[in-house]
Amino acid sequence: MAEIKDPENTLLIELKGGTVTVELLPDIAPQHCARIKELARAGSYDNVVFHRVIDGFMAQTGDVANGNAEKDFNIRRAGTGASDLPDVPAEFSGIPHDRGTIGAARSSNPNSANSQFFINFADNHFLNRQYTVYGRVIAGMEHVDAITRGEPPASPDRMISVKVAADA
């Protein structure tokens, strides 16, 4: 288990294999960090599937509107939705998209990030300064590596729960 330096800016994502600990970067991307914590505290990410998982690239999740495996779930719609909250403007930085970093998923509009995010399986530096990086896995990357692949996966894995460490 990783040492948690700032429980208010650490997420605990429970996957089938165990807990993934994510250190958020509020000094780099304060609005994105605030949004993911708000949705985690509301329970919005609980049971949301990984709807796009590309080997050697990334695992995408966070569609709180259409990705909840326990609520009117249709895998063909997962990945098309967001929260009811307004989109978050881009907070691009010099932080590289390295293995284990968390990036904000968005449409072609740089200011369209909302609830969806991805975890990089590898260094994906071609994404640098194009997608907001706002966290990094500090423990449990082996559980991320075990997520079922597919676009979408036939039997998608899900985030069982997502909590802010200060609340856990």
N, C-alpha and C positions, 0 to 999 in steps of 0.2 A: 504494500500500500504506500502510495506517495505521501509525502508530508504536505499537508494542506496549509499554506501560508496565510491565505485570506479566504475564510469560509464564505464570506458574502459574495465573492467573485470566483467561486468554484462550483461546478456542476457535477452531480453524481448521476450518471446514466446507467440504469440497470438493464443489461442485455441478458439473453438466455444463458450465456457462459459466465457472467459475472459483471462486476461494476467497472465502468469506464469513468475515470476522473479527469475532468476538463478544467484547466486553469483559464479563466476569462482574462481578456486584455482591455480593461475599461479605460486605460490611459491612451490606447490606440484607437478603439472604436466604442466610445461610450454609449451611443444610441443602440447599436447592435447588442451590446452586453445587457443593457437595460431591458430590451425587448425579449431576449431569450430567458432572462430571469423572470420577467412578468408572466410569460407563457408557462414556464416551468412551475411557478408558484400557483398558477390557476389550474394546474393539472392537464393543460392542453396537449402536452406531448405524450402523456401516458397512453400506451397501446398504439402509437403511430408507427407505421411500417417504414422500412427502408425500401423505397419504390424504384430506385435507380442505383444499381451497384455494379460498377465496372472494374473488373480485375485489373490491378496495376494502376488504377486511376483514383476512384473515390467511391464512397457510399453516401447517397443522398437520402434525406428524410425531412420531417418537419411539416408536412402538409396537414395542418391541424383541422382543416375543413373536410378533406376527403380521404385522409390516410389512416384514420382510427379503425383498427381491425375489429373493434367491438361495437362500432356504430355505423350502420348503413354502408358497410365497406364494399367497394367495387375497385379492384386493382387497376382497372382501366382508367379510373378517375384520379387515383392517387398520383400526386405530383402536379395536379392542375389547380390546387387551391392554396389559400393562405388564411391568416387570421382575419378577424373583423377590424383589426387595428390598422391605422394608416401605414403605408409603406415607409421604410427607413431609408434615408438618403445614403449614398455611398460614403464610406469612410476608408478610402484607399490609403495604403501606407507602404512603407518600405519593408514591412515584415513579409518574408517570402512564404509561399505556399509549400512548405516542407511536409514531409511525412508526419501525420498526426495533427496537423493544424486544422482548425475549423474555419470554413469559409461560408459566407452568406450566398445562398442560391438566389438567382434573380432572372428576370427576362432579359431581353436585349437592352432594355432601359437600365442604365447603371443605378438609378434611384428607385428600383422596384423591389428590393429585398423586403421580406416581410417575416415569415415564420420558418421557411425552409432553409436548411443548411446542409453542408457536406463535410465529411471527414476524409482527408487525403490519405490514400494508401501509400503514396510515393511522393517524392519531391516533384511538384507540378509547377515549376517556375514560369511556364508559359501563361499562367493565370495571374502572375504578380501584377499589382496595380490595376487589375481589371475586376477583381472580386475582393470584397472586404474580408480580411483575416481578423477574427476576433476571439480566438481561443486556441489552446493546444492541449492534446491529450498528454497527461503526465503519468498516468498509470492505466493499465488495462487495454493497451493497444492490441494485445493478442485477441481480445474479444471482438474488437473492430475487424481484425483480419479474418475472423471466422464468420462474418456476416455472409449470408447466402447471396450469390451473384445473380444478376439478371437485370433486364430493362423491359419490363419489370420481372422480378424473380417469380417463378411459379408458386412457391410457398415462401413469401417474404418474411424475414425476421422483423421484429418490432422492438421499440424501446418500451420495456415493461413499465418503467417509471423514469422521470427526470426530476431531480430535486436540486435546489440550491443547498450546498453543504451546511450553511448556517441554520437551515431549517430541519436538517435531517436528524 
